[in-house]
Amino acid sequence: MSLDLSATATDLMKSLGNETYVTITRKSGGTFDPVEGTTTGETTSVLPAVGVVTKVDSRVVDGTRIKATDKMIILDKEVAPTYTDLISFGGINHTVVDIDEVNHAGITQIWKVTVRG
């Protein structure tokens, strides 16, 4: 029997901060024109996310892939982040550097996302 603590994680994150603080902007679709180097017809979605922003653990900082100035966002399981997303908090868009899924027995509990911005 697997233990699903994702609802507990979401409730804890909601109690620690503002539920609307983190948003994910995702572009999808569209057609790439290789001659012009542009994409047209994309749709942009802004997805609210429940999350907590913190510092990156100094043990994972290597100075190249993960930098000391990066931030870690702990997100609930509702929106699976992608590397092409922009994650916004504090009025600033951040690019996704790394995504770690915390998954126990096939059940996503939370997402740990390293961002730079």
N, C-alpha and C positions, 0 to 999 in steps of 0.2 A: 504494500500500500504506500503510495507516495503522498507526501505532505505538501499541500499548496498553501504557502504563506503570502501569496501575492496580494490578497485583499488586506492583510495585516500591514504589509509594506506600504500600500497605497494610503491607508488610513493614517499611518505614522507620518508619511510625507505631507499629507494634507494638514496634519496638526502642527507641523514644524514651519509651515510657510504659506505663502499666497498661492492658491491653486492656479491662478492665471499668470503667474510669473514667467513660466517657460512656455514658448511656442515653437513649433517645428514648421518650417516652410519647405514644402516639397513641390518640385516641378515634375510633371509627367507628360508623356506623349510628345507630340511634335515631330517635325521632319527636319533632319540635318541636311543642309546644302553644302557639300564639300567644296564647291567652287567659291562660294561667298564666305564659308566658314561660320555660318549662322544657323540657328534653329528657329523655326517658325511653327506656330500652332500649338505651343506648349500651354498647359494649364497649370496654374499655381494654386496650391491648397495650403491654407494655414491651419494647422492642427494644434489644439490646446493639449498640453501635456502636464501631468502631475510629476513634479520633480524637485530635487533639492540640489543646489549648487554648492560645491566644496572645492578645496584645493586638491591637486593631484598628489598622491602619495609619493614622497621623495624617493622611495625605493624603486619606483618604476621610471623615474626620470633618467634618460640617457643622454640628453642634450641634443639629440638629432631627431629621433622619431617622437619622443615625448619630452617636452621642455618644462622647466620649472614654472613658467608663466601660464601654462595651460590650466584649464579648469576641468574638474570632473563633475558630471551631472548624473545623479542617480534618478532614473525614470521608472515609473511604474510600467507594467507589462502591456498596457493598452495600445500603445503606438510603437511598433518596432522601428527603430531608427535605421537610416541608411547612410552611406558615406557621402551621398550627394545632397543630403538635407542641410539646411541652415537652421541652427538652433539659436533662438533669441532669448535673452534675459537681460534685464537692466537696460533695455532699449538698444542693445548692441547685438548684431548678428555674429554668430560664431560658426566656423567650419568644423566639421567632424574629422577628428584625427584617428580615433580608435573606438571600436564598439566591442563590449564584452557582455554576453548574455549570461546571467546567473540562472542556471537551469538545473533543477533537481528532478531526476527521474522523468525527464521529458516534459516538465512543466516550467515555463518561463516564470521566474519570480520577479526579477527586475532587470533593467538594462543599465550598465555602467558605460557612459559615453565620455570620452575625452574630447574636449573642444579647444579651439584656438580662435582668438578674435581680438 
